[in-house]
Amino acid sequence: MISLIIPTYRNPEFLDLCLRSALEGQDNKNEIIVVVDGFVEESKHILNKYKDSINVLPLADNQGMQMALNLGVYNAKNRKLCIINDDNVLSKGWDTVIEQNLFTNTVLTINQIEPTGPGIFNFPVKDFGRTPNTFNYEEYLKYEKQISELKTTIDGGIFPFAMWKVDYMIVGGFDTLYKSPFICDWDFFLKLDLKGTTFSRTHQAHFYHFGSSATKNGKEGIAFKATEGPAAQTYIYKWGIPPTLYEYNSHRPFGQEIKGITF
């Protein structure tokens, strides 16, 4: 059994599609935790629609993605976690793929399909719609099944991902020092890398991702984009290196000693 953690911020239409796909696509009855990061009333009609199948953590005030994720994980009852965005659409049998491919002390990235690209993470590009209203759910499921393959690569360490709860807790989860939903995930994966976690990506499942629908490309896009630079500076202050991608999406400059840490 898996605990699926979904932080959401002012994105009810996307959340609706996300929850529909999570419930319709699962092979087993998993725990689904939706952390509503402020503006609860905006999503109440969607939460009520799925109330018998999900657990809801409503935060009266917006506290940021990092705190939302941490609180979701702290409340998770299962040993295995899957962390996604509220603008992800999940594939059929997503939980079985995770169960079959997730090992201890490993972060398993689930491959994504994105409507535009190519991006820096090498996701397949296929446009099935840019909004929930225009999204072609059946065509996505058909295509996802066609490109699915029993292959795992070593370029994980990106959203969406699955891992064991104990590993999340060992590194203290996401650092709430970051006042931005950006860069904090790079920090999180670097902590895991330093403790000896391995990273992989499964190509057996592909979640659809509309792409920052609640942040950079959402209704408060300008404000969110403005936080990315300061977040990068926080990362540099903490680690002594800029947030850079190395081989296989690693965030670790191997062989260097910086600020008392041997990377």
N, C-alpha and C positions, 0 to 999 in steps of 0.2 A: 504493500500500500504506500501511496505517495501523498505528501502534503504539497498541494499546488498553491503557491503564494502569488497573489496578484495585487500590487499596489495600484491605486487608481486616483487620478486627480482631474476632476471636472471633464470627464470623458465618457458620459453615459452611453452614447450610441455605440462607441467602439467596445465598451465593456460588455454591452448586451451581446454582441457577436462573439466576443471572446468567451464569455460564459456558456453560450449556446454550444460553441465548438468543443469546449472542454468537457461538457457533460455528454454531448452526443458522441464524442470521439473516444471516451474512456472505455476500456474493457472491464475494469473493476470499479468499485465504488470508492473513490479516493476522497481525501479531505481537501476541500477547496476553501481557502481563506482569502477574502477580499478585504484589503485594508484601504479604507476610504480616507484619503489624506486631506480632510477639510471639505467644506461645501457639500455636506452629506445630503442635504435636501435635493440637490441637483440629480443625484443618482438613486434616490429613494425608490422611484417607480421600477427601476431595473432590479434593485436589490430585493424588492418585494416579489418580483416575478420569479426569482430563483430561490426564495427564502428557505424552502424545504431541502435544498441541495447544497447550500453554501453556509459558511460561517462568516460573519461580518464583524470587522473591527472598525467602528466609526470614530475618527479623530475629529473633534469639534473644530480644531484649528489646524491649518496646514503646517506640517512639521518637516516636510521634505521626504524625498524618496528613501534616503538612508534610514531614517527613523521608522518609516512605514514598513520597510523590509525587515528591519530588526524586530519590530513588534510582531509582525506576521510570523517570523521564524520562532520567536520565543513562545508563541502560542501553538505552534505545530505539534501534533501528537505522534507523528510517524518519524521513523529514522531517516527516511529519504525525502528530499525536498526537490521541488522544481520551481524555479523563479522565472516569471515571465513579465512582459509588459501588458498593459490593458488593451493595447492595439495589436496584439498577436491573435491569430486564428490558428487553432490547434488541429493537427491532422488526426485521422482515424487511427486508433490503437496507440496513441502517444504514450500512454502509461506503460504498456507492454514493452515498447521500444526502450524506454528508460530502465525498466526493471531488468531487461536483458543486457544492457550495455553499461550500467553504472556499477562501478566497483569502489571499494573503500579507498579513501584518500585520493579520490579522483574528482575532477570537475568535468562534467560531460556537457558540452555545448550541443544543442539541437540545431541542426541546420535551418536556415530560413530562406524563404522566397521573398524578394522585395520587388516593388513595382518599378523602381528606377535603379540605375547603376551603370557600370559596376562600381561597387564601393570598395573600401580598403579591406573588408573581411571576406571578399570572394564568395558572396552568396549568389545563388542562381537568381536571374532577373526575369520576371514574367509579370505583366500587369493584369491583375484580375479585378482592379478597381482601386480608387484612391480614397473612397469613403465607404462606410457600411451600406449606404443606400445603393451604391453602384457596384458593390462587390459581388462577383459571381462565385458563390460558395461551391456549387456543384462542379463547376469547371476547375476550380482550385483543387478540390478533392481528387478529381480525375487525373489532373496533371501531377499532383503530388505523388500519387500512386505510381505513375509512369516513371518518374525519375528516382524513386526510392531504390536504394541499393544497399546490400549488406557490406558496408564499408565504414571503417573508422579511421580518421586521420588525426595527426597530433597538433592540429592548429585550433585548439579550443580556447578557453579563456575569454569568452564573449557571451553576451546575452543572446537568447535565453539559455539557461543552463540548469542542470540538476547536480545535486551533491548530497552527501550525508550530513545530517544536522550536526553531528559531533564536530565535523571539520569546520563548519560555519562558526560554531561556538568557540572553538579553540583559538581562532584568530580574532575573536571579538566582533564579528560581523562587519557591517559597513561603518566607516568612520564618520560620525556626525559633525566633525570639524568642518567638513565641506558644506558650503552653503549653496550647493548646486547639484542637480541630478547628473552632471557630467564629471568625468575624471574620477569620481569616487569609486567607480567599478574597477578602474585600472589599479587604484590603491588596494582594493580588496583582493584582486587576483595576484598582485605582487606579494602581499602578505602570505597568501596560500602557497605561492611558488617558493618563497623563502622557507616555509616549513616542510617542503618536500612533496607537495601535492603534484600529481600529474594532470595534464590537460588533454582532452580528446574531443573530437567532434564526430557525431554520428550522422551518416548520410542516409540512414534508414527512415528518418522522419524529417519533414520540412514544415515548420510553422510559417504562416504568412505574416509579414510585418508591414504595416502601413507606413511606419517611419516617423517617430517623434511627434505623434499626433497631439499629445498633450503638452509638449514642451516647445522645441524649436519651431515646429510647424503648426502649433496650436493657436488658440485665441490670445495667449500671452507670449507669443513667440519672441518678440523683441526683448522683453524682460528676461526670459530664460537664456537667450543667446548672450546677454550681457554678463551672465554668471560664469560662463565657460572660461574666460581669461583669468579671473580671480581664482577659480578652482585649480587651474594649472599652476598658478603661483603658490597655492597652498601645497600642492604636490611637491613642487621644487623645494619649498621650505622644509617639508617633512623628510623627504628622501634624499635631497641633494642632487637630483637628476630631473630632467624634464620628462613629462609623460610621453614616452616614445615606444613605438612598436618595434621589437626585434624579430628575429627569425621565429616562424611558427606562432606569431601573435604573442610572443613572450614580452613581458614588461620589465625583464631583468637584464641589466648589462653584465653578463657573465664575466667573471675574472677581475672585476674592479672592486676596490675598497673605498667607500665613500661614507663620510660621517660615522665611522666606526662599524660599518656593516660591510661584510664581504659578500658581494653579489655573485 
